[in-house]
Amino acid sequence: MSKGQYAIVSPELSGLSEGVKGEVINIRQNPFIGQEIAVRDANGRIYFGASKYFTAI
């Protein structure tokens, strides 16, 4: 996954009933959880967490 690519955020992370599509805005190496990804959806909300909660599309 890379910046500018689109991804779906897992409902497990977002707390919503279905996945959220958004653009990857940041990827960093977190010393505690490994690769951390941040995604901004169409409404401007930002979701971030471990890479296991994101699926590239």
Secondary structure as GFF3:
##gff-version 3
##sequence-region A 1 57
A	DSSP	beta_strand	6	9	.	.	.	ID=ss1
A	DSSP	alpha_helix	11	14	.	.	.	ID=ss2
A	DSSP	beta_strand	20	30	.	.	.	ID=ss3
A	DSSP	beta_strand	34	41	.	.	.	ID=ss4
A	DSSP	beta_strand	46	50	.	.	.	ID=ss5
A	DSSP	three_ten_helix	51	53	.	.	.	ID=ss6
A	DSSP	beta_strand	54	56	.	.	.	ID=ss7
###
